[in-house]
Amino acid sequence: MGDEGKWVVVAAAGDVAKGAMKAVGVAGLDLALYHLADGTWCASDNLCTHAAARLTDGWLEGCTIECPLHAGRFDLRTGAGQGAPIEDDLLVYPVRVEGDDVLVQLPAD
């Protein structure tokens, strides 16, 4: 996404413990915000690309999210599907932390 797009506050850093995730709605998008166990922050679309399932209802392990319906897995750093049944990668968004604010970069209009 580069330098294009708008940075938007989606949560307070204290709202999401390490190793946890949170669904956030912003600008009409259903996003998933992840605070990985190593302290890294990631964000993605919250719907699995394989089936209409919310990823925040799934399982977070390391830097991977597993869909609750068919066990499809995505690498949260890149959005890359990790094998069947995933055919399409997951859209991920840049994240940064400023003070206690967690910001996600949304696509340019």
C-alpha positions as a Markdown table, in Angstrom:
| # | Residue | x | y | z |
|---|---|---|---|---|
| 1 | Met | 0.0 | 0.0 | 0.0 |
| 2 | Gly | 3.0 | 2.3 | 0.4 |
| 3 | Asp | 2.5 | 5.9 | 1.3 |
| 4 | Glu | -1.0 | 6.0 | -0.2 |
| 5 | Gly | -4.1 | 5.9 | 1.9 |
| 6 | Lys | -5.2 | 7.3 | 5.1 |
| 7 | Trp | -4.0 | 6.2 | 8.6 |
| 8 | Val | -7.0 | 5.7 | 11.0 |
| 9 | Val | -7.0 | 5.0 | 14.7 |
| 10 | Val | -8.7 | 1.6 | 15.2 |
| 11 | Ala | -8.0 | 0.8 | 18.8 |
| 12 | Ala | -6.0 | 1.6 | 21.9 |
| 13 | Ala | -2.9 | -0.6 | 22.3 |
| 14 | Gly | -4.2 | -1.7 | 25.8 |
| 15 | Asp | -7.4 | -3.1 | 24.2 |
| 16 | Val | -5.7 | -6.1 | 22.6 |
| 17 | Ala | -3.4 | -8.2 | 24.7 |
| 18 | Lys | -0.4 | -9.9 | 23.2 |
| 19 | Gly | -1.5 | -13.1 | 21.5 |
| 20 | Ala | -5.1 | -11.8 | 21.0 |
| 21 | Met | -7.2 | -10.3 | 18.2 |
| 22 | Lys | -10.1 | -8.0 | 17.9 |
| 23 | Ala | -12.7 | -7.3 | 15.2 |
| 24 | Val | -12.9 | -3.6 | 14.3 |
| 25 | Gly | -15.2 | -1.7 | 12.0 |
| 26 | Val | -13.8 | 1.3 | 10.3 |
| 27 | Ala | -14.8 | 3.3 | 7.2 |
| 28 | Gly | -17.3 | 0.6 | 6.3 |
| 29 | Leu | -14.7 | -2.2 | 6.5 |
| 30 | Asp | -14.8 | -5.3 | 8.7 |
| 31 | Leu | -11.2 | -5.6 | 9.8 |
| 32 | Ala | -9.3 | -7.9 | 12.2 |
| 33 | Leu | -6.6 | -6.4 | 14.4 |
| 34 | Tyr | -4.0 | -8.9 | 15.7 |
| 35 | His | -1.4 | -8.3 | 18.5 |
| 36 | Leu | 1.0 | -11.2 | 18.0 |
| 37 | Ala | 2.8 | -12.8 | 20.9 |
| 38 | Asp | 6.1 | -11.3 | 19.8 |
| 39 | Gly | 4.6 | -7.8 | 20.1 |
| 40 | Thr | 4.0 | -7.3 | 16.4 |
| 41 | Trp | 0.7 | -5.7 | 15.2 |
| 42 | Cys | -1.1 | -6.9 | 12.0 |
| 43 | Ala | -4.4 | -6.1 | 10.4 |
| 44 | Ser | -6.4 | -7.9 | 7.7 |
| 45 | Asp | -9.9 | -8.2 | 6.3 |
| 46 | Asn | -11.9 | -10.1 | 8.8 |
| 47 | Leu | -13.6 | -12.4 | 6.3 |
| 48 | Cys | -11.9 | -15.5 | 5.1 |
| 49 | Thr | -11.4 | -15.5 | 1.3 |
| 50 | His | -12.6 | -19.1 | 1.1 |
| 51 | Ala | -15.9 | -18.9 | 2.9 |
| 52 | Ala | -17.9 | -16.3 | 4.7 |
| 53 | Ala | -16.4 | -16.8 | 8.1 |
| 54 | Arg | -15.0 | -14.1 | 10.5 |
| 55 | Leu | -11.4 | -14.7 | 11.1 |
| 56 | Thr | -11.6 | -13.3 | 14.6 |
| 57 | Asp | -13.8 | -16.3 | 15.4 |
| 58 | Gly | -10.8 | -18.5 | 14.4 |
| 59 | Trp | -7.5 | -19.4 | 16.0 |
| 60 | Leu | -4.4 | -17.2 | 16.2 |
| 61 | Glu | -1.1 | -19.0 | 16.4 |
| 62 | Gly | 2.2 | -17.2 | 16.0 |
| 63 | Cys | 1.8 | -15.1 | 12.9 |
| 64 | Thr | -1.0 | -17.3 | 11.4 |
| 65 | Ile | -4.7 | -17.1 | 11.6 |
| 66 | Glu | -6.9 | -20.2 | 11.1 |
| 67 | Cys | -10.4 | -19.9 | 9.7 |
| 68 | Pro | -13.0 | -21.4 | 12.0 |
| 69 | Leu | -14.9 | -23.1 | 9.2 |
| 70 | His | -12.5 | -25.1 | 7.1 |
| 71 | Ala | -9.1 | -24.7 | 8.8 |
| 72 | Gly | -7.7 | -22.5 | 6.1 |
| 73 | Arg | -4.7 | -20.6 | 7.3 |
| 74 | Phe | -3.1 | -17.3 | 6.4 |
| 75 | Asp | 0.2 | -15.7 | 7.2 |
| 76 | Leu | -0.7 | -12.4 | 8.7 |
| 77 | Arg | 2.5 | -10.7 | 7.7 |
| 78 | Thr | 1.8 | -11.1 | 4.0 |
| 79 | Gly | -1.8 | -12.4 | 3.7 |
| 80 | Ala | -0.6 | -15.5 | 1.8 |
| 81 | Gly | -2.8 | -18.5 | 2.1 |
| 82 | Gln | -1.1 | -21.5 | 3.6 |
| 83 | Gly | -2.6 | -24.3 | 1.5 |
| 84 | Ala | -6.0 | -25.9 | 0.8 |
| 85 | Pro | -8.7 | -24.9 | 0.9 |
| 86 | Ile | -7.4 | -21.3 | 0.4 |
| 87 | Glu | -7.2 | -20.2 | -3.2 |
| 88 | Asp | -7.0 | -16.4 | -2.7 |
| 89 | Asp | -4.7 | -14.5 | -0.4 |
| 90 | Leu | -6.0 | -12.3 | 2.4 |
| 91 | Leu | -5.8 | -8.5 | 2.1 |
| 92 | Val | -3.6 | -7.2 | 4.9 |
| 93 | Tyr | -3.1 | -3.6 | 6.0 |
| 94 | Pro | -0.1 | -1.7 | 7.4 |
| 95 | Val | -0.3 | -1.0 | 11.1 |
| 96 | Arg | 1.6 | 1.4 | 13.3 |
| 97 | Val | 1.4 | 2.4 | 17.0 |
| 98 | Glu | 1.6 | 6.0 | 18.1 |
| 99 | Gly | 1.6 | 6.3 | 21.9 |
| 100 | Asp | -1.4 | 4.2 | 22.9 |
| 101 | Asp | -3.2 | 4.5 | 19.5 |
| 102 | Val | -3.1 | 1.6 | 17.0 |
| 103 | Leu | -3.5 | 2.9 | 13.5 |
| 104 | Val | -4.3 | 1.0 | 10.3 |
| 105 | Gln | -3.6 | 2.4 | 6.8 |
| 106 | Leu | -6.7 | 2.2 | 4.7 |
| 107 | Pro | -6.6 | 2.2 | 0.9 |
| 108 | Ala | -6.8 | 5.5 | -0.9 |
| 109 | Asp | -10.2 | 6.4 | -2.2 |
